[in-house]
Amino acid sequence: MTTGVRRRMGVEERREQLIGVALELFSRRSPDEVSIDEIASAAGISRPLVYHYFPGKLSLYEAALQRAADDLAARFVEPHEGPLGARLLRVVRRFFDFVDKHGPGFAALMRGGPAVPAGEAFTRGGASGTTALVDGVRQAAYVQILAHLKIDQPPARLDLVIRSWLSLAESTALIWLDGRRIPRAELEMQLVRDFAALAAVSALYDDEMAGLLRHMLADEPTEGPFADLIGRLMTLAS
């Protein structure tokens, strides 16, 4: 967080600084608990100068949510190299890096945003704007997963598998934040295996999904998360 010495900045540089400061504060506490005075102090500027760049706390909060959404969407970008299971695991780890760092902010983003900052009204979409940000993150993640599977037009069952898995990842992260009772590394691995499990269940009843599953597993090493899941299931069934 920026503190202390003031220095002159350009308009965009100052706006970006304020958004960064606000995001850090809003990530730790509810917007209702963060004052403009606190944001100004953390940025090393005066309260009136904050209002010079943003008309109020709500507009600053919305800008912070936009940056958080952009950051979260970027974490699903992964080079298309190596086994799919390992790629998904790296993505999930970056996802949980974000969740771990921005717990309250992540919860607010996924749940449609907290209450309107005290004394302000939604003037630019409010909750619907937050929903659009979340939908944008989900769509970005969905597109990335399709790209890893090398599929442009997904069949209905695959569409359901991917979107169900993304919802599961969100809900798992929210539950984990409430007490963190399960080690994070275990949950990350579990989510990767969950993707394979959802695909496998669908493949049992659909030939097209069965072909996609075989393609997913073709290059998986025996020690990878997908192969490990299959081995454990076979042991359980024997």
ChimeraX attribute file (.defattr): number of C-alpha atoms within 10 A of each C-alpha:
attribute: neighborCount
match mode: 1-to-1
recipient: residues
	/A:1	11
	/A:2	14
	/A:3	13
	/A:4	10
	/A:5	8
	/A:6	11
	/A:7	8
	/A:8	8
	/A:9	10
	/A:10	8
	/A:11	11
	/A:12	10
	/A:13	11
	/A:14	18
	/A:15	18
	/A:16	15
	/A:17	16
	/A:18	25
	/A:19	24
	/A:20	20
	/A:21	22
	/A:22	27
	/A:23	25
	/A:24	18
	/A:25	23
	/A:26	24
	/A:27	23
	/A:28	16
	/A:29	14
	/A:30	16
	/A:31	24
	/A:32	14
	/A:33	12
	/A:34	16
	/A:35	16
	/A:36	17
	/A:37	14
	/A:38	16
	/A:39	26
	/A:40	20
	/A:41	16
	/A:42	18
	/A:43	24
	/A:44	16
	/A:45	20
	/A:46	16
	/A:47	16
	/A:48	12
	/A:49	11
	/A:50	21
	/A:51	14
	/A:52	11
	/A:53	15
	/A:54	17
	/A:55	10
	/A:56	15
	/A:57	23
	/A:58	21
	/A:59	18
	/A:60	23
	/A:61	20
	/A:62	20
	/A:63	20
	/A:64	24
	/A:65	26
	/A:66	19
	/A:67	17
	/A:68	24
	/A:69	21
	/A:70	16
	/A:71	14
	/A:72	23
	/A:73	20
	/A:74	17
	/A:75	20
	/A:76	24
	/A:77	19
	/A:78	15
	/A:79	8
	/A:80	13
	/A:81	9
	/A:82	11
	/A:83	18
	/A:84	22
	/A:85	23
	/A:86	18
	/A:87	19
	/A:88	22
	/A:89	20
	/A:90	19
	/A:91	20
	/A:92	21
	/A:93	18
	/A:94	18
	/A:95	21
	/A:96	22
	/A:97	15
	/A:98	17
	/A:99	21
	/A:100	16
	/A:101	13
	/A:102	20
	/A:103	22
	/A:104	20
	/A:105	26
	/A:106	26
	/A:107	20
	/A:108	19
	/A:109	21
	/A:110	17
	/A:111	15
	/A:112	18
	/A:113	23
	/A:114	16
	/A:115	12
	/A:116	16
	/A:117	19
	/A:118	12
	/A:119	9
	/A:120	11
	/A:121	10
	/A:122	13
	/A:123	8
	/A:124	11
	/A:125	11
	/A:126	17
	/A:127	17
	/A:128	13
	/A:129	17
	/A:130	22
	/A:131	17
	/A:132	13
	/A:133	23
	/A:134	23
	/A:135	14
	/A:136	15
	/A:137	20
	/A:138	20
	/A:139	15
	/A:140	18
	/A:141	22
	/A:142	17
	/A:143	16
	/A:144	18
	/A:145	19
	/A:146	16
	/A:147	14
	/A:148	18
	/A:149	15
	/A:150	11
	/A:151	13
	/A:152	9
	/A:153	9
	/A:154	13
	/A:155	11
	/A:156	9
	/A:157	15
	/A:158	20
	/A:159	14
	/A:160	15
	/A:161	19
	/A:162	20
	/A:163	15
	/A:164	13
	/A:165	21
	/A:166	18
	/A:167	12
	/A:168	15
	/A:169	21
	/A:170	18
	/A:171	14
	/A:172	14
	/A:173	22
	/A:174	19
	/A:175	13
	/A:176	19
	/A:177	18
	/A:178	9
	/A:179	8
	/A:180	12
	/A:181	9
	/A:182	11
	/A:183	9
	/A:184	17
	/A:185	12
	/A:186	9
	/A:187	18
	/A:188	23
	/A:189	19
	/A:190	16
	/A:191	20
	/A:192	24
	/A:193	22
	/A:194	18
	/A:195	20
	/A:196	23
	/A:197	17
	/A:198	16
	/A:199	22
	/A:200	19
	/A:201	13
	/A:202	19
	/A:203	19
	/A:204	11
	/A:205	11
	/A:206	12
	/A:207	11
	/A:208	13
	/A:209	21
	/A:210	17
	/A:211	11
	/A:212	17
	/A:213	17
	/A:214	12
	/A:215	12
	/A:216	18
	/A:217	16
	/A:218	11
	/A:219	13
	/A:220	18
	/A:221	15
	/A:222	11
	/A:223	10
	/A:224	17
	/A:225	24
	/A:226	24
	/A:227	17
	/A:228	15
	/A:229	18
	/A:230	16
	/A:231	13
	/A:232	10
	/A:233	11
	/A:234	10
	/A:235	9
	/A:236	8
	/A:237	6
	/A:238	5
